[in-house]
Amino acid sequence: MKAKFFLFALVFVLTSCNKNIVYDEFNRDFTDNRWESKDVKFFEFENKQSEGACELKLHFGHISRFQFKEVPLEAEITTPDGKTEKITVVLNLVDDSGEDIGDCTGDICDVFQTIKIFDKLEQGKYTITIKNKFEGPYLPNVLGLGILLEKQK
């Protein structure tokens, strides 16, 4: 029993410590798995050291067999110098054959899509907002939304 627990703990520690991750946050605050059109998701982090090139990825969790092939979003990134950049994002969820693109386990899928590559990540506070530009009152079957900022290798 102790050997199994130790092995599990060792595997967990080794797989969860990724030194390339600068920031990772995932928001699961979606009532009834619906992302309301007026609900803007807000992420903020402080980069305490100057980093080289970094990749900003959108993390979208959804129920498998999503009914839409893609989802229109808008990302707004405010950098430490106060400059704001708006990026139109078309989040691809289903391939041409109707299969989920994301990493799916059971009925839960996670899709990661790059939205920006920073040549150099400056020190200071970053603010990122993600807006749902879906035409209906809400986007159904959403489990979570997050951002992942990772150093490029």
C-alpha positions in Angstrom: 0.0 0.0 0.0 2.8 2.4 1.0 4.7 1.6 -2.2 1.6 2.4 -4.4 1.1 5.7 -2.6 4.7 6.6 -3.0 4.7 5.8 -6.7 1.6 7.8 -7.2 3.0 10.8 -5.4 6.3 10.6 -7.3 4.5 10.5 -10.7 2.2 13.4 -9.6 5.1 15.6 -8.6 7.2 14.8 -11.7 4.3 15.5 -14.1 3.0 18.6 -12.4 6.2 20.6 -12.1 6.7 22.2 -15.5 9.4 24.9 -15.2 8.4 26.4 -18.5 5.0 27.5 -17.3 5.0 31.3 -16.4 1.3 31.5 -15.6 -1.7 29.1 -15.7 -5.2 29.8 -14.6 -8.5 28.0 -15.4 -11.9 29.5 -14.6 -14.7 27.0 -14.0 -17.4 29.6 -13.1 -20.0 28.7 -15.7 -23.5 28.3 -14.4 -25.3 25.3 -16.0 -22.2 25.0 -18.4 -23.3 28.2 -20.2 -21.0 31.0 -21.1 -23.3 34.1 -21.2 -22.5 36.5 -24.0 -22.2 39.4 -21.6 -19.8 37.4 -19.3 -16.2 38.7 -19.9 -13.5 36.5 -18.4 -10.7 38.4 -16.8 -7.1 37.2 -16.0 -4.3 39.1 -14.4 -0.8 38.2 -13.5 2.5 39.8 -12.5 5.6 38.7 -14.3 8.4 39.2 -11.8 11.3 38.5 -14.1 12.2 39.3 -17.7 11.5 36.2 -19.8 12.5 35.3 -23.3 9.9 34.2 -25.9 6.6 33.0 -24.4 3.5 31.5 -26.0 0.1 32.6 -24.7 -2.5 29.8 -25.1 -6.2 29.8 -24.6 -7.5 26.7 -22.6 -11.1 25.9 -23.4 -12.8 23.0 -21.6 -16.1 21.7 -23.0 -18.4 18.7 -23.2 -17.4 16.3 -26.0 -19.2 16.2 -29.3 -19.5 20.0 -29.2 -22.3 21.2 -31.5 -20.3 24.0 -33.1 -17.1 23.5 -35.2 -15.6 26.8 -34.0 -16.3 29.5 -31.5 -15.6 33.3 -32.1 -13.8 35.0 -29.3 -11.9 38.3 -28.7 -8.9 38.5 -26.5 -7.6 41.8 -25.2 -4.1 42.0 -23.8 -2.8 44.9 -21.8 0.9 44.9 -21.2 2.9 46.5 -18.3 3.5 49.7 -20.4 -0.3 50.2 -20.7 -0.6 49.2 -24.4 -3.7 47.2 -25.3 -4.0 44.8 -28.2 -7.2 43.2 -29.4 -7.0 39.8 -31.1 -9.8 38.1 -32.9 -9.7 34.4 -32.1 -11.5 31.6 -33.9 -11.3 28.7 -31.5 -11.4 25.5 -33.5 -13.1 22.6 -31.7 -14.1 20.0 -34.2 -12.3 18.8 -37.3 -13.8 18.3 -40.8 -14.9 14.7 -40.0 -16.9 15.9 -36.9 -14.3 14.6 -34.4 -13.2 16.6 -31.3 -9.9 18.3 -31.8 -9.1 18.5 -28.1 -7.7 16.1 -25.6 -10.8 14.2 -24.5 -11.3 11.9 -21.5 -14.7 10.5 -21.3 -17.1 13.4 -22.1 -14.7 16.2 -21.1 -12.4 17.8 -23.7 -9.7 20.3 -23.3 -8.5 22.4 -26.3 -5.4 24.6 -26.2 -4.9 27.2 -29.0 -2.1 29.7 -29.3 -3.4 33.3 -29.4 -0.1 35.2 -29.2 3.6 34.7 -29.0 5.6 37.3 -27.1 9.2 37.8 -28.4 10.1 38.9 -24.9 7.9 38.9 -21.9 8.6 42.1 -19.9 8.4 42.4 -16.2 5.2 43.9 -14.8 1.4 43.4 -14.7 -0.5 41.8 -17.6 -4.3 41.8 -17.9 -6.1 39.6 -20.4 -9.8 39.6 -21.1 -11.6 37.0 -23.2 -15.0 37.9 -24.7 -17.5 35.4 -26.1 -18.5 36.7 -29.5 -21.0 33.9 -30.1 -24.2 35.3 -31.7 -26.7 33.6 -29.2 -27.4 34.7 -25.6 -25.0 32.0 -24.4 -22.6 29.4 -25.6 -23.7 26.0 -24.3 -21.6 23.0 -22.9 -18.7 25.1 -21.6 -16.9 23.6 -18.6 -14.1 26.2 -18.2 -11.8 28.8 -19.8 -8.3 29.6 -19.0 -5.0 30.9 -20.2 -1.6 29.2 -20.1 1.6 31.2 -20.6 4.6 29.1 -21.4 8.3 29.8 -22.2 9.2 28.7 -25.6 11.9 26.1 -25.8 
